[in-house]
Each structure stands twice: as C-alpha cells, then as structure tokens.
Amino acid sequence: MTIKCKENVFKIIIFVCILIFCACVLFTGCAPKSVKKGGYSVIYADGNNVNKEIAKLISENIGKAYGTDIKCNPDSVADSGYEIVVGATNRSGGAGAKENTYCISGKGKKIFLESDTASGMIAAAQRFLSDVSKDSTDYSRPRENKYFDLSLKVMSYNIRTTGEERWDRLKSVITRNSPDILGTQEVSTHWQNILKTELTDYTCVGEGRGDSGNEAGYIFFKTDKFELIEDGTRWYTSTPDKPSKLEDSTYTRIYTYARLKRLSDDSEFVFINTHLDLNQGARMESVKMLIDFVAEEFDLPCYITGDFNTGDNQTYKNGVWGYLEADEYDADDLLEENGFNNSRLFAAVSDEHYTYPSTLYPSDEKADKRIIDYCFVKGNVLVGKYSVDAELPDLFTEVSGLGNDASDHYPIVCETVLYNDF
C-alpha cells in the first residue's frame, strides 16, 4: 500500500469517527453535561396542571439534592436547549410511550419523559430521579417499563333529603361512575338504611348530626380496595365530639372523616366529607375548624368533598337571604389559602358545568345555576380530570312532578392519582 493510499484510509477513518461523534451529540440522549451540575430546565405543556406539578417535583428534588439550578417552565417559553421535557409538549423528539408503559428517551440536549396517564408520568419521574442520583442519564436507548396504577376516583353527591322513590335513579348515577370513594350529603333518616343496604360493594362510615332531621354525611369506600384505620364524625363547634351548633348556623353542621390505607400499595390518606351552612359567617368559622383539625391530626394526603353552599356571595340568617358587602371571599378561598387545591381548577382536564340547581324541582328552574359542590385535595394528590355528571340517569322510573333527574344537585367526579413521596 502506498503512502498516499494510507493517508486516504486514515482520512476516511477520521471522517467516520467525526460522523459517529456528531451522531451521538445530535441524535442520542448522551447529554453533554450532567443533570446534577445544572443548566437544565424542566418543561411541561402550558395549561396541563398534572404535568406542571410533576415538573415542579422533579425540579425541587434535584435542586434540594444537589444545590442545582433547575428551572421549571411551560412550553410557551423559548427553547433553552438543555431541557427535561415532561409529557406531551410542543418540543419534538421523544421516542413515545407504548400503552400502559412509561418511556424515558434522549435526543441531543433533551431528555423526554412520556406516558399515557398521570400514574405513568409519576413512575417516569421517579425513575428519572433515581437515574439522576446515579448520574446515569444516558437515554440513547429509550428506557421503558410498565407502571403501577395509582388512580383513585372520588365522587361527591348531595342526594337530597326527600324522595325514596328516586333510589333507582341515584343508584344508576352512582353505579355508572363507580367511584372508589363517595362522599354523600343530605343523607336523611329514610336514606340511611337504603344506602347501607344497596351499596353492597362499599363500606360506610358516618353518623347523623343529632338534631331533628338527623342528616348524615356518609363516606362510602370500596371494601376490596381500602382498609379503614380510623374514622369519626365531628361537630363544627367548641364541643366537636357531641351534637352542637354554632350560633349563626342555620342548621347543625358536621364533618365525617376516614383515615384509609389503599391495599394495593399501603398508601395512607384522610378523606373528609362535609355539608357547610347557608350562613357565610358559619361557613368561614367551620372551615377554620376543619383546617385546624387536619393540621393537628394528620400529616397525610387529604381529600375534602362536600356541598359548600358557596356561590354568588350569598348568605342566609334569621330566615332571610342576603348578599355580602365584602368581596366574594368564602370558605373555598380559605381552603385554597391554606394549601388545599380546588380540583376543578387544579385538574389537567376540567369542567365548568354548574352543580346546583338541576331540573328535578320546578321551583329551582329560574334560580341562578351555581357551582357549590367541591372536592379539595392536599399533599401527594394529582387530579387528572374533574367533571360534573349532568346526564340523566341511565334507568329510572317516571315519578309525577319530579322531572327526570336523580337529585337537585349534579355529582362531581374527580379522577385523581395518589402517590408516595419521591
């Protein structure tokens, strides 16, 4: 072989090496610098609250562990180059996740975390943080795995005190949603035995409020999914362990709580169901007591469902409806100020349909249609979807004068994810 020929072979080898190096930089996940050393930002789709929360968790965990500057931004900001991309965004390049799996892949300066559900995104984030701790974030070959289902469906339903003949309608609505946990309001005496007898897949906790109507706010949870650790019913007064009433409250008011353990992964949480008063002052005083109770008794993820009787800044006292002169600050705002997330506003997919009144009672038809039923969450809980079930019951018996709906409230349904600490 001549010298010139050898030189040509050498040049070809060098050229091929350069091509391989460029390919590695441009088309693989071998990011040029370690995530631990900073310079990355975490990106999520603007408006997707679930992926926003997961992105924040990634950013906060890396920042705390390594003292690293990891910014968290929506995809509406300009491309910053080195990015950890959480879920579907306007950034391209991810390998894509198969159904029921999560996938972590890399391309150039970007790392992509992808899955088809919130449970999968949590699993991807936890795997990614584990990889970061080992400085093992070369995703030139995508890493895929199945994930554990962390979903927990919650429903809140004011069933209205009267009308046993409506049970087939109510049961139809509950059955078609099949919630894992159901918080009920206005469970008057004649409903109590019906619900306990008919909802055979559920365990019931709660008791009546101890006044003439003895209404209850029962919590029903699927027996095969949860273990009851502790439960109780408390009154919104300075004597919460016995039937009692606030001076300004129109009715005796209570809240029922259940501390539960999910059998599939031993995750513990507290679920609270309540029905607040018509009087705004009593509502505010009651919620302050509820917030204090949760803070003092539980360091756990928390759900609060119920009919809050908030909306349009209305209040009721001494038999008269009135409007407050102050702004619309009410019990729901107070909960948000204390770290509870309103599922309707917190969900990745939401629904602005009113919850009260529906058309069951003609006298309500001209009333303002308001959102007064809520589900609040706090701690390790994400809300994938919030919806109001405003459809007619699947099956019902016609009852003269009662229209076709199941209740004068529409139930709210929240598809949530309950996860363990990262």
N, C-alpha and C positions, 0 to 999 in steps of 0.2 A: 504494500500500500504506500502510495507516495505521500510526501509531507502535506501537499495541498489537499489531498483526499482526507487525510487525518484531521486537518483543520476544519474541513467541511463537516465531518462527522461530529467533531467537538462542538461546532456551532449549532448543529441540529440538536444535540443533547441539551445544550444550554437553553436553546429556544423552547424545547419541550418542557424543561424544568420551570421556565418562566410562565409558560401557559398553565402548568399544573398549579403553580403558586397563585396565579391570578384567579384561576377557577375556585381554589379554596377560599380566597378572600371574598370573591363576588357571589359564589353560589352555595356556600355551606354555612353551617351555624358556628364555625370556629371563630367566634367573635374575637377581634384583635385585642381586646383588653378584658380583664376580669370584671365581672359584675361587682365583686366586693370592693374594687378600687374606685367605683363611682363613674360618673359621666353618663350613665344611662338615665332614661326616663321611662315611666310606666304609662302606657297609652290604653285608653278604653273608648268605646263609642259614646260620643256626646249624647246624653239622654238615657243611657242604659244604666240605671241605678245599681243593679246587681253587679255588673262588671266593674262599675266605679268603686263599689265597696271592696271587691276582691283586689282591684288595682291598689287601693289605699292600704289594704292589709299587706300586700307584697312590699310596697314602698316603705311602710312603717317598720316591718320586720327586718328588712335589710338595713334600713337606717339605724335602728336600735342595735342590731348585732355587730355592725361593722363601722358605725360612725360615718356612713357613706351618704353622699348627697344623691338621693334617688327621687326625682320629681315625679309627680303624678298628674297627668294632663289628659283632657279629652282629645279626640282625634281631630277636633276643629283647629287645633294649634298646628303650626308649621312642623314639618318633619324635622326632627332633631338629629337624625342619623342613628345613633345607638339607642335602640328602643326595645322594651319588653312589651309586646302587644297582647292585650288580654281580650280574648273573644273576637267576634266579628267587628271589624272597623273599616275605615277607608284605606288602611295600609294593606298592600298586597304582598303575597309571598309565602303565606303559611301552607303547610302540607295538607291541612284539612284533617278533621277527625271523623272516623267511621262512627256509625250509630252505636250508642251505648259505650263509647270509649272517650278518653281524652288523648290529645296529641300535643307534644312539645317539639317544635322544629325550629331550625335556624336558616336564615338566608342573609348573607352579607353581614351587616351590622345589627340585624334584627333577630329577636327571639319571639316566637309565636306560641301562645297558649290557647288551645282551642278545644271546645266540646259542644255537644248539642243541648246540654242542660246546665243549670246552676250547680247541681251536685258534681257534675263532671268538671266544671271550672274550678270549684273548690279543690277537688282532687289534683287537678293540674297545678294549681298554685302551691299546694302543699308539697307536691313532688318537686317542683321547681325550686322552692326554698331549701329543700333537702339537698338538691344538687348544688345550689349556691354555697351551702355550708361546706361542701366537699371540694369546691372550686372545680366542679365537673359539669360545666355548661356548654360542652361541645355537642351541638344538636345537628351535626352534619347528617347524621342518620336520625330521623324522627323517632322519638320515644313515645310509644303508645301503651295504653293499658286500660282495662275496664275499671270502673269506679263503683263505689258503694252508694246506694241510693239514700240520700239524706232528706228526701222530701217529706213534708208534713202539711197536710191540708186542714185548714181551720175554717169553721163556719160560725157566723153569729146570726141569730134569728129571734126576733120578737114575734111570738106566735099568737099574740092577742089573747086576753083572758077568757073571752066567752066563745061558745060555739063548738061543742063536742062534735057536731055533725061535719065539721071541717077536717076531721082527722085524716081521711083518705087523701085529701089534698096536701096537708102538711107532710104526711109520710112520703108522698110522691116526690115532693121537693127535696126532702132530706135524703131520700134514697138515691135519687139521680145524681146528687152531688157527692154522696158517700164520703163525708168528711172524716178525717181521723179523730178530730176533736170538735165538738159542737157546744157552743155557749148559747143558752136559751134565756129569754126574758118573758115576763108575764105568765109564768107557769102557775096558774091559779089551781086551787084545790082539785077541781074536776079534771085538769090536765095531768096532774102529778102521777096518778096511777096508770093512766093511759100511756104516757111516755115511758115510764119504767117497764111496763109490761110489753109494749110493742117494739121498742128499740132493743131487740134481743142481742145484737152484736156489740152492744155498748155497756159499759159500767157507768153508773150515775152517782154523782156526789152533789150535795147541797141540801138545804132545808128552807122551809118557809120563813118569812120575815117576822111572823109572830103577831101580826095585827089582825083585824077582822077579815081581810082578804087572804092573808097567809100566802101571798105570792112567793114563788121561789125563782131563783136564777140558776137552774141546774147546769152542770157541766157533764157532758157525755163523752167518753173516750172509748175507742175500740179496745175491747178486752184483750185481744190477741196481740196488740202492738205495744201496750204500755203497762207498767206496774205502778200502782198508787203507793206513794211513800207517805204522804201527809195530805190532809185536806181540812177545810173548815169554812164556816160562814161567820162573817163579822158585820156588825152594825156601824154605820157612819156616825158615831157619837164618841163621847169621852168614856163610855162604858161599852166597848165594842163586842164584849162577849155575851151580852144579853139584849133582848129586844128593847130598842130605844130609838128616839127620833130627835133630829135637830129641830130647833125652834122654828126656823124658816122653811123647813122642808114640808112640801105638800103631803108627802107620804113617808112612811117608814122605809128606809133605804138600806140595802145590804150589798155586800160583795162576797162571792164564793171563790175559794182558791183550791187548787190541787197541785201538789208537787208530784211530778211524774218522772218515771225513767223509761226511756224508749228501749224496748227489749232487744232490738237489732244491734245496738251499739253502746248501750248503757248511758247514753246522754241524758242528763237530768235538766229539767226546766220547770218553771212555775207557770201555770195557766190560771188567769183570773177572769171572772165573768161578773158583770155588774149592770145595774139599771139606775142611772142618775136621775135626780129630781128635776121637776119643771122649773123650780126657782133657781136663778143663776147663782145667787149667793150660797145656797145649799150645795149646788154642784161644785163650786170652787172649794168650799170647805171640805167636801167629801173627797175630792181628788187629792187635796193636800194630805189628807189622812192616808189615802191609798199609796201615794208616792212614798210617804214615810214608812209605811208598813213594808213595802217591797225592799226599801233600802236597809231597814233594820233586820229583816228576817231572811233575805235571800240574796246570795251572791251567785245568781244563776240567770241564764237567758229567760226572758219573760214575755208572755203574751197577755194582753188585756183586751177582751171583747165586750161589747155591750151596746145598749141603747143609751146614748149620752144626752138625749134631749137638747142638744145644742143646735143652733142654726138661726140665722136672721136676727141674732142678738135679742132674742125674746126671753122674757122671764114671767113667772107666774107667782102671785102672792095674794093671799086672802080672797081667793076666788076670782081674781082679775088678771087678765093678760096685759102685759105692757112691754115697752121697748126700753132698753137701757140707754142712758145718755152717753155713756162711755163708748169706746170703740168695740169691735166685735171680739175682743179677747175673752176666751171662755175656757172651759175645762180641757178641751182638746189642745188648745195652745199651751196651757200649763204643763200638760204631759210632754209636749214636744220640747219645751224649755228645759225639762228635766231628763232629757236623753232618750225619750221614747219616740219611735218613728211611726208616723201615721202610715199604715200600709197602702192606702190609696195614693199617697204622694211618694212613697218610698219604693213602690214596685217597679220592675222593669217594664211591665205591661199593665196599664191601669184602665179604669172605667169611671166615668163621671156621672153615671146614672144616679138619680135620686133614690133614696131608700124608704122615704115616707112622704106623703101617703100614697098608697096604690088605689085601686078602684073597687075594693071589696065593699066599702061602705059609702053609699052615695053622698052622704053629708060631707065627706072629705074631698069630693071631686074638685071643688073650687078653691081648696086650700093651696097655699104655696107648697111646691114639691121640694123637699129638702133632704140633705144628707145628714142624718142624725145617728146613724149606726156606724160603729167603728171597730177596727182591730189595730191595736198598737203593739209594736214589738220593740224589744231592747236586748242588747247583748248579741250573742252569736246566732242571729237570725237574719236571713235574707228573704225578700219577698219577690218571687218571680212574676206572679200575676195576682192582681186584685180585680174582682168582678162582682157585679150585682146581678143576682139571678132574678130577672124581671119577666121571665117567661111564665106562661100559665102552667099549672100542674099537669103532669103527663096524663093522669087519670083522676077524675073527680066526679062526684055525684052532684047533680044540679040541686041547689037549695034556693028556694024562692026568696028574693030580696037580698041575697048575699053576693051577687055577682059570681065571678069565676075564679078569683084569686084565692090563695091559701090563707093569707093574713093581710092586715093593713100595712105591714112592713114587707119590704123585699129583703131576703137574706143577703149578706155579703159573704163571699168565699175568697179565701186567700191561700194561694199555693206557695208555701214557704219552704225554706231549707234551714234546718237546724244542724249546726256543725260544731265540732270540738275546737278548742283553741289551736292556733297554728303552732 
